[in-house]
Amino acid sequence: MRRRSIKPKRWIHSFGQLFFRNLSLLICLILVPMLLVVWIAAISQRAFVEKELTLYNSRTVSLFQNSINDLFESCLQQANYLLSENDIELFLTSERDGYTFYHDDVLYKLMRAQMASNDRLESIYIYSDINGKFVSNYGETDLNRFFDTGWLEDYLAYAGDNSFFYVFRNGSSHFLQPIRILSLYKILEHEGSRKGVIVYNIDFGGFVQDLSSLRSEQDSGLSLRRENGELVENLWGEAPEEQISVPSQYASEDYWHDENRIVYRSPVQYTDLYLYSTISWNGMQSALHEQQGAVVWIVISGFLFVLILTIVISIRIYHPFKKILAELSTPAGLMSDRVSISRDEEAFILDSIRGIFQQNEHISEELSQRVALLKQAQSVALQSQINPHFLHNTLDSISWVAMRLTGGKNEASVMLSKLAQILRYSLDDVDTLVPLRRELENTRIYLELQAMRYKNSFRVEWEIQEDVLDRRVIKLMLQPIVENAIQHGLKPKGPGGLIRISAAENEKTLEICIRDNGVGILPERMQAIQAALRSDMIKQRENIGIANVHQRIQLFYGEQYGVDVAPLPEGTQVTLRLPLA
């Protein structure tokens, strides 16, 4: 048989549809998002730059702030340590021209030890206001002959209330070289008057030089200023502004920006100083412009590459389907077992199509069988419904006859009445779900009927939370459990039986427990029950057993819910877990 060929016009039309469909998908998935990204990048460029610079600036300031705070804190701790030493206390408080009991060598050792712990600590001075004595890490010296006296003028001029203050000043190193000094003063006071002061002189120029190793090309300037922006000390940056104006709307903020720069400030611990860091926009913006140009070229190149790739893929996709369509152009070709396709993928597709047709035929046949079984089940259900109705009406009539014979209610009429109520509950409500209070009421009637039957040989305790009574549960799920407890647990035991029924919420689950103090369950019987609970087969004849209740719950709610059976030291506990509905 000659194979039919696909007409050229049809081939072109089919391939054109496939190509333009792929092209539309490509435009939606690649071109539109790329254009959207470029558009968003162009609009949000300044915001992006500001965010990046702010993040960098905050990290830089935080790093420098920690270094300066550590410097101040370490000097304060060292000063407090010196002030706690008895020899220092004696040196500061001994009267002028009086006999001094302090040890000079102890003072020098303490100061030299602290000098060794900080490379940028240039010198330590201790001065007594009481006796006018002065000692440093160089030794005890007459102030009139000491090379550094600028610190004393600042100390005597200080009129603040704080016991700690700082001064930036020009001074000399121990090699008599000019350096920039940060002097930290710790004043010792007693009853409102000064006893003396400990001064830590830090080589601030060297300290800044250490920090400069962390400087980036993007950093424009770093300085110490007052809260209002007044310059106190410049760390780096050319021609620092004497005053950086703080916009009124940012008076309480640590960050703001203008047209030329971003400013970030952070307070320095123990002082009124703020660390101001400024970064210019120009460097970062030029780099971002270059990146944007590169992104545009990447977008164009990527689009052209994907477009070419899409053309190739469209051809490779359509060519096998063209051959498959030729094979499937007749029903005989569809159901034929011959495979004249050259590629495994094409043969797989053809076999899959054959399998789908065969599966559809099998499903249609199985569906017809199920419809027939459903009709048969509906007929049986209708017949089974007629029998309980007849039984209910007959029991009701017998109850009235018994009452007429005795002239009133008697034990037989009461039992018949309760049995009729149970049947009415199973017949009246066609809904599968009922409120828990109705299910509990039906269970209570059943237990009263059984209590009359067994001469009150057992008693029942109820522990039901009020807020679960309106939860909807599966109908007739408790009676089979209670019946098993009576028949297999309490009946063999005899008098003194107890059934405890509880219902409560446990997180998102409704838990109903039926516990008895009966004879319990033998291990082999427990294994059989657990196997039945794990089985997926629904046993139609055992519709009142624990397994049936378990299967009904799982079919209705899902496999995470169901029935658990657990042996107790005395008796058995059955737990029903349902979702809160």
C-alpha positions in Angstrom: 0.0 0.0 0.0 1.3 3.4 -1.0 1.8 5.8 1.8 -0.3 9.0 1.5 1.8 12.2 1.2 0.9 15.4 2.9 0.0 18.2 0.5 2.5 21.1 0.4 0.0 23.8 1.3 -1.1 21.8 4.3 2.5 21.2 5.3 3.3 24.9 5.1 0.1 25.9 7.0 0.8 23.4 9.8 4.5 24.4 10.1 3.6 28.1 10.0 1.1 27.6 12.9 3.8 25.8 14.9 6.4 28.4 14.1 4.3 31.5 15.0 3.0 29.8 18.1 6.6 29.2 19.3 7.5 32.7 18.3 4.6 34.2 20.3 5.6 32.1 23.3 9.2 33.3 22.9 8.1 36.9 22.8 5.9 36.5 25.9 8.5 34.5 27.9 11.7 36.3 26.9 11.3 39.5 24.9 8.6 41.1 27.1 10.3 40.2 30.4 13.7 41.5 29.1 12.1 44.8 27.9 10.3 45.1 31.3 13.5 44.5 33.1 15.3 47.2 31.1 12.4 49.6 31.6 12.3 49.0 35.4 16.1 49.3 35.6 16.0 52.6 33.8 13.3 54.0 36.1 14.8 52.6 39.3 18.4 53.4 38.6 18.8 56.1 41.1 16.9 54.2 43.8 19.2 51.2 43.1 22.3 53.3 43.3 21.1 55.0 46.5 20.4 51.6 48.0 23.7 50.2 47.1 25.6 53.2 48.3 23.6 53.4 51.5 24.3 49.7 52.3 28.0 50.2 51.6 28.0 53.5 53.6 26.3 51.9 56.6 28.7 49.0 56.6 31.7 51.4 56.4 30.5 53.7 59.1 29.6 50.7 61.3 33.1 49.4 60.9 34.8 52.7 61.7 32.4 53.4 64.5 33.3 50.1 66.2 37.0 50.9 65.9 36.6 54.4 67.5 34.1 53.1 70.1 36.6 50.3 71.0 39.3 52.9 71.4 37.3 55.1 73.7 36.0 52.1 75.7 39.4 50.5 76.2 40.9 53.8 77.5 38.0 54.3 79.9 38.4 50.8 81.2 42.1 51.3 81.6 41.5 54.6 83.4 39.0 53.0 85.8 41.5 50.2 86.5 44.2 52.8 87.4 41.8 54.7 89.6 41.0 51.5 91.5 44.7 51.0 92.5 45.7 52.2 96.0 49.0 53.7 94.9 47.1 55.8 92.3 44.6 56.9 95.0 47.5 57.8 97.3 49.3 59.8 94.6 46.2 61.8 93.8 45.0 62.5 97.4 48.3 63.1 99.3 48.6 66.6 100.6 51.0 69.1 99.0 54.5 68.9 100.6 53.2 66.0 102.7 54.8 62.5 103.0 53.6 60.2 100.2 53.1 56.5 100.8 52.7 55.4 97.2 55.3 53.3 95.3 56.7 54.9 92.2 57.7 51.7 90.6 54.1 50.4 90.9 52.8 53.5 89.0 55.3 53.1 86.2 54.7 49.4 85.8 50.9 50.0 85.6 51.3 52.7 82.9 53.9 50.7 80.9 51.7 47.7 80.9 48.8 49.7 79.5 51.1 51.4 76.9 52.1 47.9 75.7 48.5 46.9 75.1 47.8 49.7 72.6 50.2 50.6 69.8 48.6 54.0 69.2 48.7 55.0 72.9 51.4 57.8 72.9 51.5 58.6 76.6 49.6 58.4 79.9 49.5 61.4 82.3 48.3 61.4 85.9 47.9 64.8 87.6 46.8 65.6 91.1 44.8 68.8 91.8 45.4 68.4 95.5 49.2 68.4 95.5 50.1 69.5 92.0 52.2 66.5 91.3 52.5 65.0 87.8 53.6 61.6 86.7 53.6 60.0 83.3 54.9 56.9 81.6 58.2 58.8 81.3 58.4 59.2 85.1 57.5 61.7 87.8 58.4 65.2 86.3 58.1 68.8 87.1 55.4 70.3 84.8 57.4 73.4 84.2 60.2 71.4 82.5 57.9 68.9 80.7 57.8 69.1 76.9 54.0 68.7 76.7 51.9 71.2 78.6 49.0 71.8 76.2 46.9 69.1 77.8 47.0 70.9 81.2 45.6 74.1 79.7 42.6 72.2 78.2 42.0 70.4 81.5 42.0 73.6 83.6 39.8 75.3 81.1 37.2 72.5 81.1 34.1 73.5 83.1 31.7 70.7 82.1 29.8 68.4 84.5 30.9 65.1 82.8 33.8 63.3 84.4 35.0 62.2 80.9 35.8 64.5 78.0 38.1 64.7 75.0 40.3 67.2 73.2 41.9 67.1 69.7 45.2 69.0 69.8 48.5 69.3 68.1 51.4 67.9 70.1 54.7 66.1 70.0 55.7 62.4 70.1 58.3 61.1 72.4 60.7 61.6 69.5 59.6 65.3 69.5 57.9 64.9 66.1 54.7 66.9 65.6 51.6 64.7 65.7 47.9 65.1 65.9 46.8 63.9 69.4 43.5 62.9 70.8 43.6 63.4 74.6 41.0 61.5 76.7 40.5 62.9 80.2 39.1 60.9 83.1 38.5 63.1 86.1 38.5 61.7 89.7 36.0 63.7 91.8 35.0 63.5 95.4 32.1 65.5 97.0 31.9 67.9 94.1 35.6 68.8 93.9 38.3 67.4 91.6 41.0 65.2 93.0 42.9 64.8 89.8 42.8 63.5 86.3 44.2 60.6 84.1 45.0 61.6 80.6 45.4 59.1 77.7 47.1 60.7 74.7 46.4 58.8 71.5 48.4 59.2 68.3 45.2 60.1 66.3 47.1 60.5 63.1 48.4 57.0 63.3 45.0 55.7 64.3 43.5 57.3 61.2 46.3 55.9 59.1 45.3 52.4 60.3 41.7 53.0 59.4 42.7 54.3 55.9 43.6 50.7 54.9 39.8 50.0 55.0 39.1 53.0 52.7 37.4 52.3 49.3 37.6 54.3 46.1 34.0 55.2 46.6 34.6 57.0 49.9 34.7 60.7 49.5 35.2 61.7 53.0 35.1 60.7 56.7 35.0 63.1 59.6 34.0 63.6 63.2 31.4 66.3 63.7 28.9 67.6 66.1 25.3 66.6 65.7 24.5 69.7 63.7 27.3 68.9 61.2 30.0 71.2 62.6 33.5 69.8 61.8 35.6 68.7 64.7 38.2 66.5 63.1 38.7 65.4 59.5 39.8 61.7 59.1 40.3 61.8 55.3 39.0 63.6 52.3 40.2 66.8 50.7 39.0 70.2 51.7 36.3 69.1 54.2 33.3 71.4 54.7 33.4 73.3 58.0 29.6 72.7 58.3 27.4 70.0 56.7 23.8 71.3 56.8 21.4 68.7 58.1 18.0 69.1 56.3 15.2 69.7 58.8 13.2 66.6 57.6 16.3 64.5 58.4 17.1 66.0 61.8 16.4 62.8 63.6 17.6 60.5 60.8 21.1 58.9 60.3 20.9 59.1 56.5 20.1 61.6 53.8 21.3 62.6 50.3 21.4 65.5 48.0 22.2 65.9 44.3 26.0 65.2 44.7 26.4 62.8 47.7 25.0 60.5 50.2 25.6 61.3 53.9 25.5 58.7 56.7 26.2 59.5 60.3 26.5 57.5 63.5 27.1 58.5 67.1 30.4 57.9 68.8 30.1 56.2 72.2 30.7 58.3 75.4 30.9 61.6 73.4 28.8 64.2 71.6 30.6 63.3 68.4 29.1 61.8 65.2 31.0 59.9 62.6 30.0 61.5 59.2 30.7 59.5 56.0 30.0 61.0 52.6 30.0 59.2 49.3 29.6 60.8 45.8 27.2 59.6 43.2 29.5 60.0 40.2 31.7 56.9 40.5 28.9 54.5 41.0 26.6 56.0 38.4 29.2 55.8 35.6 29.8 52.1 36.5 26.1 51.5 36.3 25.8 53.2 33.0 28.4 50.8 31.6 26.5 47.9 33.1 23.3 49.0 31.5 24.8 49.2 28.1 26.2 45.7 28.5 22.8 44.5 29.6 21.1 45.9 26.5 23.6 44.1 24.3 23.2 40.9 26.2 19.4 41.2 25.8 19.7 41.7 22.0 22.2 38.9 21.6 20.2 36.5 23.7 17.0 37.2 21.8 18.6 36.6 18.5 20.2 33.4 19.7 16.9 32.1 21.2 15.0 33.1 18.0 17.4 31.1 15.8 17.2 28.2 18.3 13.4 28.3 18.2 13.4 28.0 14.4 15.7 25.0 14.6 13.6 23.4 17.3 10.3 24.1 15.4 11.7 22.3 12.4 12.9 19.3 14.5 9.6 19.1 16.3 7.5 19.3 13.1 9.5 16.8 11.0 8.7 13.7 13.1 5.1 14.7 13.5 4.9 15.0 9.7 6.0 11.4 9.4 3.7 10.2 12.2 0.7 12.0 10.6 1.5 10.1 7.4 1.4 6.8 9.3 -1.9 7.8 11.0 -3.7 9.1 8.0 -5.7 5.9 7.8 -7.3 3.8 10.6 -5.4 0.8 9.3 -2.2 2.7 9.8 -3.2 3.6 13.3 -3.9 0.0 14.5 -1.1 -1.6 12.5 1.8 -3.1 14.5 4.3 -2.4 11.8 6.8 0.3 12.7 8.4 2.1 9.8 9.6 5.1 11.8 13.3 5.6 11.9 13.7 7.2 15.3 12.9 5.7 18.7 11.1 8.9 19.8 8.7 8.7 16.9 8.0 5.0 17.5 7.4 5.8 21.1 4.8 8.4 20.3 3.1 6.1 17.8 3.0 3.3 20.3 1.7 5.7 23.0 -1.2 6.8 20.7 -2.1 3.1 20.1 -2.0 2.5 23.8 -4.3 5.4 24.5 -6.9 4.1 22.0 -6.6 0.6 23.6 -6.9 2.1 27.1 -9.9 4.1 26.1 -11.6 1.0 24.9 -10.8 -0.8 28.1 -12.1 2.1 30.2 -15.3 2.3 28.2 -15.8 -1.4 28.8 -15.1 -1.1 32.5 -17.3 1.9 32.8 -20.2 -0.1 31.3 -19.7 -2.8 33.9 -19.6 -0.3 36.7 -22.8 1.3 35.5 -24.5 -2.1 35.5 -23.2 -2.8 39.1 -24.4 0.6 40.2 -27.9 0.0 39.0 -27.9 -3.4 40.7 -26.6 -1.8 44.0 -29.3 0.9 43.8 -31.9 -1.8 43.5 -30.5 -3.7 46.5 -30.3 -0.5 48.5 -34.0 0.3 47.7 -35.0 -3.1 48.8 -32.9 -2.9 52.0 -34.5 0.4 52.9 -38.0 -1.0 52.7 -37.2 -3.8 55.2 -36.0 -1.4 58.0 -39.0 0.8 57.5 -41.3 -2.2 57.8 -39.4 -3.4 60.9 -39.6 0.1 62.5 -43.4 0.3 61.9 -43.9 -3.3 63.2 -41.9 -2.6 66.4 -43.9 0.5 67.1 -47.1 -1.4 66.7 -45.8 -4.2 69.1 -44.9 -1.5 71.7 -48.4 -0.2 71.7 -49.9 -3.7 72.0 -47.6 -4.4 75.0 -48.7 -1.2 76.7 -52.4 -2.0 76.2 -51.9 -5.5 77.7 -50.3 -4.1 80.9 -52.2 -0.8 81.0 -49.1 1.3 80.7 -45.4 1.3 80.0 -43.4 -1.8 80.9 -39.9 -3.1 80.3 -40.8 -4.7 76.9 -42.5 -1.5 75.6 -39.6 0.7 76.7 -37.1 -1.6 75.0 -39.2 -1.7 71.8 -39.5 2.1 71.9 -35.7 2.6 72.2 -35.1 0.1 69.4 -37.6 2.0 67.3 -35.8 5.3 68.0 -32.5 3.7 66.9 -34.1 2.5 63.6 -35.7 5.9 63.1 -32.3 7.6 63.5 -30.8 5.4 60.8 -33.7 6.0 58.4 -34.9 9.6 59.0 -31.8 11.5 58.2 -30.6 10.9 54.6 -27.4 13.1 55.2 -24.1 11.3 55.7 -22.9 13.9 58.2 -24.9 14.7 61.4 -24.1 16.9 64.4 -22.1 15.1 67.1 -24.9 15.7 69.6 -27.3 13.6 67.5 -24.7 10.8 67.1 -24.1 10.8 70.9 -27.9 10.8 71.6 -28.4 7.7 69.4 -25.4 6.1 71.2 -27.0 6.9 74.6 -30.3 5.3 73.6 -28.4 2.2 72.4 -26.5 2.0 75.7 -29.8 2.3 77.7 -31.3 -0.5 75.7 -28.2 -2.7 76.3 -28.3 -1.8 80.0 -31.9 -3.0 80.3 -30.9 -6.2 78.4 -27.9 -6.9 80.7 -29.7 -5.8 83.9 -27.5 -2.7 84.4 -24.3 -4.8 84.7 -22.3 -1.8 83.4 -22.3 2.0 83.7 -21.4 4.8 81.3 -19.4 7.9 81.9 -19.5 10.9 79.5 -16.7 13.5 79.1 -17.9 15.7 76.2 -16.6 19.2 75.6 -19.5 21.7 74.9 -17.8 23.3 71.9 -17.6 20.0 69.9 -21.3 19.1 70.1 -22.1 20.9 66.9 -19.2 19.4 64.9 -20.5 17.3 62.1 -19.5 13.6 62.0 -20.2 10.5 60.0 -23.5 8.9 60.9 -23.7 5.6 62.8 -19.9 5.5 63.6 -20.1 5.2 67.4 -22.7 2.4 67.8 -20.5 -0.3 66.2 -17.6 0.6 68.5 -19.8 0.6 71.7 -21.4 -2.7 70.6 -18.0 -4.3 70.3 -17.0 -3.0 73.7 -20.1 -4.6 75.3 -20.1 -7.9 73.4 -16.3 -8.6 73.5 -15.2 -6.7 76.5 -17.9 -6.3 79.2 -20.1 -9.3 78.6 -17.4 -11.9 79.3 -16.4 -9.9 82.4 -19.8 -9.8 84.0 -21.0 -7.1 86.5 -18.9 -4.0 87.3 -18.3 -2.9 83.7 -17.5 0.7 82.8 -17.6 2.5 79.4 -16.1 6.0 79.3 -16.9 8.1 76.2 -15.0 11.4 75.7 -14.9 13.9 72.9 -12.5 16.9 72.6 -10.6 19.0 70.2 -6.8 18.3 69.8 -5.3 21.0 67.7 -7.1 20.7 64.3 -8.5 17.2 65.1 -11.7 16.0 66.8 -10.8 12.9 68.9 -13.5 10.6 70.3 -12.4 7.9 72.7 -14.4 4.9 73.8 -12.7 3.1 76.7 -13.9 0.0 78.6 -12.6 -2.0 81.5 -13.5 -5.3 80.0 -11.4 -8.5 79.4 -9.3 -6.8 76.7 -8.1 -8.2 73.4 -5.9 -11.2 72.9 -2.6 -10.4 71.0 -3.5 -12.5 68.0 -6.9 -10.9 67.9 -5.3 -7.4 68.1 -3.0 -8.4 65.2 -6.0 -9.4 63.1 -7.7 -6.0 63.9 -4.6 -4.0 63.0 -4.4 -6.0 59.7 -8.0 -5.2 59.0 -7.4 -1.5 59.7 -4.5 -1.5 57.2 -6.4 -3.3 54.5 -7.8 -1.4 51.6 -10.6 -3.9 50.9 -14.1 -2.8 52.0 -15.9 -5.8 53.5 -19.6 -5.3 52.8 -20.8 -7.9 55.2 -18.9 -6.5 58.2 -20.6 -3.1 58.1 -20.8 -2.7 61.8 -17.2 -3.6 62.7 -14.3 -1.4 63.7 -12.6 -1.9 60.3 -15.7 -0.7 58.5 -15.9 2.5 60.6 -12.2 3.0 59.9 -12.6 2.6 56.2 -15.7 4.9 56.1 -13.7 7.6 57.9 -10.7 7.3 55.5 -12.9 7.2 52.4 -14.7 10.3 53.5 -11.9 12.4 55.1 -8.6 11.0 53.9 -6.0 8.5 55.0 -4.6 10.8 57.8 -7.8 10.1 59.8 -9.4 6.9 61.0 -9.6 4.5 64.0 -6.9 3.5 66.4 -7.2 0.5 68.7 -4.9 0.2 71.8 -4.9 -2.4 74.6 -5.0 -1.1 78.2 -3.8 -2.8 81.3 -7.5 -3.3 82.0 -9.7 -3.2 78.9 -9.4 -1.6 75.5 -9.4 2.0 74.1 -10.7 2.9 70.6 -9.9 6.4 69.3 -11.6 8.0 66.4 -9.8 10.9 64.7 -11.7 13.2 62.4 -11.2 16.7 61.1 -13.0 19.6 62.7 -16.0 20.2 60.5 
